[in-house]
Amino acid sequence: MERTYRRHFRQDDLAYFQVVVRETDLFIGLRRNRLVPELAQRVDRYVRELRRELEAYIAAEPGFLQAIEPYPVGPAAPQIARDMAEAAAAAGVGPMAAVAGAFADYAGRLLVRYSRDVVVENGGDLFIKSARQRQVGVFAGNSPFSDRLALEITAGSTPIGICTSSGTLGHSHSFGKADAVTILAVTATLADAAATAAANRVQDPADLTAALDFALAIDGVSGALAVIGDHLAVQGRVKVVPL
């Protein structure tokens, strides 16, 4: 069943399919003439192989799964684990904080070989490569800003990762109380880790500026938005427009 928040990410010019492998639930949009069953099947096989590699590594290194701080990995780790660990180290969090963004990235990088327009959403975390301007809605739970604002993403700024962490929504653990902290970065892996780290720093509205300062100081982060209740903060290269 489609997650209800996905109405914020659906683009009218794209055709969509879903890849679900256990906890990984990808909602993928491509140019309509590029979406064929064989390509969807290839993505499904690819995601299953990525999960197999990551799960085998976690079985051998359970600390990777449990860490809430940066966790060093060796050369024997699969590439996806190394990417997660690198992004997490830059943000100062555990590597699993980047897992949703990493799967979005990997699927997105595979699909850009076949379509000029690719949107991959995984648990609210996005990989976008686009030949046209797009808007991404901001969902912030019970905040009055929820469903009223969007991020305007230009074609020239893509590929880009856009990821959100919340202390009031979803299943991911957060030490903060933000309704939403959304990060724009060079990859979804980095955006995911940075969103987690920034959201952890928000306990009340007075924390918003410092949390976004922290995020923008991470190399590769280009923009950030944070919401708690009726308070909103925006920093960096991000354009917010009415939805």
N, C-alpha and C positions, 0 to 999 in steps of 0.2 A: 504494500500500500504506500502511496506517495506521502511523504511527510508534508504537513500543511504549510510549513514555512517556505516550501519550495516555490510558492507563487512569487516570492521576492526575486527569484533567480531566473525564472523562465523568460526566455526571449522569443518574441513572436516569429522571428525569421529562422529559428533553428528547430531541428527535429531532435527528439530526446529518446534516450534509452537508459536503462538502469542495470548496474552490475552490483550484485549483493553477494559477498563472500563473508559469512559470519558477521562480525561487527562492522566490517567495511561495507558501506552502502553508497555507491557512487551514482549520481544523477548527472548524465552527460549529454550536452548539446553540441551538435555539429551542423554544418550546412546541410540542408535537406537532401541535396543530390549526392552527398558523400556518405550518408548513413545507409549501409547495406548490412544484411545479417552476418556476412563473413567478418566484417570489421568489428561488430559488436561481440562476436564469438572470440575474436582474437584478444580483445580487451579483457574479456572474462578469463581466458586462459592466463594472460599476463598477470592479472591481479591475483589469481590463485597461486601462481608461482612465487610472486613477491611475498604473499602471506606465508607460504610454506617456508621460504628462506628465513623470514623474520621470526616466525614461530620456532623454528629449529634453533636459531641463535638464542632466543629468549630461554628456551629449555636448557641450553648449556650455560647461559649467563643470566640467571633470574634477577640479578641486581639491576640489569638494564630495565626490566619492567617495573621494579619497585622504586627506583631512584627518584627523588624529588629535587636533586641537584645534578649538575653536569656529571656524566658518567663516561669515563674513558673507554674506548673500544680499540681493539687491535686490528691488524690488517686482515685477519681471518673473518672479521664481521662482514656480512653482506653489505653491498653499497647503500641500500636504503637505511640500514642501521647506522652506517657511518655518516650519512647525510643528516639523519635525525640527531645524532650526538653532536655534530658540528653546530647545527642551528641552536640546539639546546644550550651548548656551552656559551655561545654568543649572547644568549638571553639570560643565562644563569638559572636554568630550570632543568628538570629531568628530561631525558630524551623522548619518553612517551608523550610529552606535551606537544610533540611535533608530528605524531603519527598520522593524524587525519590529513594534515597538510601534505605530508610526504606522499601518501597514496594519491591525492589529487594531482600533485606534481608529476608523478611517474606516469599516470594515465594520460595527463595532458601532454607531456612531452612525446609520448608515443603517437598521440592523435594529431599533433600539428603536422606530421608528415603527410596526412591525408586530407586535412581541411584547414582553410585559412581562418576559420572561426571555430574555436573550441572553448566550451565552458564545462568545467568539471567541478561539481559540488560534492563535498563529503562532510556531512554533519555541520553544514553551515560554512565550511571552509572552501575557498574557491581558487582554482587555477583558471585564468582567462587569457586567451590569445584571440585577438579580434582585428578584423579589417575595418571596423566601423566603431563609432562611439556607442557606449552602452551605459546603462544605469543599474546599480545594485542597491536594492532596498535595505534600509536599516531596520532591523527588528530588535527591540529592546524591552521585551516583556510588557510590564504594566506602565512603563514610562510614557508620558504624554508625547514623546518624540517617536515612539514606535509606530511604524507604518506611515510615517509622515515625511520622512527624509530618504534621500538616496545619494549614493556616491556616483559621480559622473566620471566614467573611465574612458579616456581617449584611446584611439587605436594605437597611437604612438607610444603610449605608456605600457603597452602589453608586449610580451607576456608578463603577467603580474600575479602575485599571490595576494588574496584578500581573506583574512581570517579573523574570527570573532571569538572572544572568550567572555563568559558571564558568570557572575557569582549567584545569579538568581534563576538561571535557565539551564536546561540541558543536563546531561549526565556527567560531563567532565568536571573534575574536582577543581575548585578555585578557593584560594585563601581570602579572596576579596569579596566585596559586596556590590560591584558594578553591575548595572543591568546589561551593559555591553561595552566591550573595548574592542574596536576593530582596527586592524593593522594592515597597511599596504606595504609590500616588500617585494624584493626581486624574485623570491620563490614563495610558494605557499608553505613549504616546510619552515622557513624562517619566520614568516608571518604568524604561523600557528604558535611557535615557541614564544615569539615576542608578545603576542596577544595574551598568552597565559601569564607571562611574567609581569606585564603591565597591569593586567586585571588583578593580580595578587596584591598590588600596591594600593588598591582603591578600597578604603573603608568608609569614606564619606566624601561629600563634594569637594572639600578642601584638598583632597589628594589628587584630583584629576590632572592638574597642570604638571605636578611632579611625575606622575605615572607616564604621561605622554612625553615629557622631557626625557625620561629614562628610555622609552621606546625609540625615540628619534635619534638617540645617541648610539644605537646599535647599527653597525655598518650594514647597509643593504635595506634598511627600513626607510621608506620615503614619506609616509603619511600615517596619521593616527587620529582616531575619533573615540571619545569615551562618553558614556551616558550613565548617570546615576540619578534616578528620580526625574526631577524637572531641571537638572543641570546637565549641560552639554559642553564639551571642550573639543576643539579640533586644532591639529598642528600639522605642519609639513605640506607636501604637495598632494593635497586632496581637495576636491571641490564638492561641496554639499549642496544639493538642490532639492526643491520640494518634490515629493513623490506624487 
